[in-house]
């Protein structure tokens, strides 16, 4: 069939009317409504136990997420404080003194702080990666055999 614009009672601007009807009527078709009614009328057995498990799983995932947010926030603060070390006197913090780490020059102090921040960033990257894996494991739903009615057809 060639791509030719057609007009008429059963034709839409382009293509066949049956395709358009199928696409537009899919959300209100009988199988979708039957599946939705089946899901509402006949809930699965053991919903309360599954609900308790999902609440525990979500609570654990939120706790791990909070730990990730605190860890990354601390990392960002430390990195910014190290990168903006020369600007500390502008915000009222003590500036560079001759006996600070890195020697009497500002370049040496900045280099020492940057090296420490880099090591700290490497460690925190591993910590955040581990927490992310833990969150994925906690929030993963274990595969269990389905019970109750089949798929509802709702996408």
Secondary structure, 3 states (H helix, E strand, C coil): CCCCECCCCCCCCECCHHHHHHHHHHHHCHHHHHHHHHHHHCCCCCHHHHHHHHHHHHHHHHHHHHHHHHHHHHHHHHHHHHHCHHHHHHHCCCCCCCCCCCCCCHHHHHHHHHHHHHHHHHHHHHHHHHHHHHHHHHHCCCCCCCCCCCCCCCC
